[in-house]
Amino acid sequence: MEKKTFFPVGLLAAALLLWAGCGARFEYRGDDLVLERRGWDSLHVDISFVRSTAIGGDVPVSPDAVIVSVFDDLYEPVYEGGPGLIPLPDRSLGHRERLTVEACGIVRARQICIQEVVLASPKRVEVDEEIEYPTDGDMSDGRYAFTFLVERQLFESSAWERIDSADVRGYLLAWVNHPDGRRDGTVRIPFASHSGAFDLSRYANYKNFRYYLDSRLLDDEMAQVTFAIHAGPGNNVAPIKQVSKEILRKTEGERADDVRYFVEQATERLIDELGSFLGGRRAMAFVNEWEYNQLSRTYRVDMEAEWEGPIFNRRALQVEGVLEVHEDGSNARFRLRTANRSAADRWRDRVDGDEMTLGTVGVRRPDRQRLGF
């Protein structure tokens, strides 16, 4: 008797439906992104797409459109367009800067993207620098001028070539030769152009920098400030050179010159306040003694001033007192000790109390730039 085999009808139908469903599924995907370097300034890009099914394998398909984008290390676009031979702005890119190449195709109204990475050319930078610090007697101010030489390695060669790259950017790092100066007192000074001025007080960490500079100048005869130049084209900035500047303590003679200048300027302010536009400007000033406070960086000067009164009253005006002024010429004030009758009358009429605020009286412009304590 023949043996018969029976299959559950429900299970057989479900299996047939599952098989039919899997056979009908397919997906589109990028098959290959081919990048061919033909030099540093160009790149050949080719991309292919396929349709995949569970039982039929991969079938090549043609995209409706392809867009290629290239992004720099900060993911800023440097190229967007069609495939094939595309240009690269290698001269303005950094040393071996990472470039992301993304090719996107539109296949049956679906967008499919593939990414690969290439590197820009090796580069090296030299600089001819001029850094002036400090300027105009101010420890926060300086100037710089840079001339950069940029070279890149020849494609598939060990030789180098000079390139014109105006896109050199970077920053300066400044610190004082103090045991903790570089670790805690470094100031970062960015620069966008190859020449300009800087004000250290505008940047973070200046208070620490100034503390270490003042400490050095108080303890020693000089302080050394180092400027490290970090620069490069594109987004890869690297240290390329260090320059040191010596800040010298002022000599006693130089401080005496400062005192004479401040007394001269203070006398002009006293005449403006107590004198008259009808009077002459012939005046004399005397320095009896002076001292400099290193901690507060302030001069204290025992001085006298004398000048003629107005045309209709030629009697001289005389004052004697103490001038206090910061070493940069700011916060000047004169405290009256004695005055002759003419000056005393005018003082009472025009000044409240025995102290006159003179404001900023400026700074002396020495022939040689020195700074310190």
Secondary structure, DSSP 4 states (H G I P E B T S, - for coil): -PPP----HHHHHHHHHHHHHHHH-EEEEEEEEEEEESSTTEEEEEEEEEEEETTTEEEEE--SEEEEEEE-TTS-EEEEE-SEEEE--GGGS-TT-EEEEEEEEEETTEEEEEEEEEE---EEEEEEEEEE-SBTTBTTEEEEEEEEEEEEEPTTSS-EEEE----EEEEEEEEESSTTHHHH--EEEEESSSEEEEEGGGSTTHHHHHHHHHHHHHHSSEEEEEEEEEEEETT--EEEEEEEEEEEPPPHHHHHHHHHHHHHHHHHHHHHHHS-TTB---EEEEEEEEEEETTTTEEEEEEEEEE--BTT----EEEEEEEEEETTS-SEEEEEEEE-HHHHHHHHHH-SSSEEEEE-------SS-----
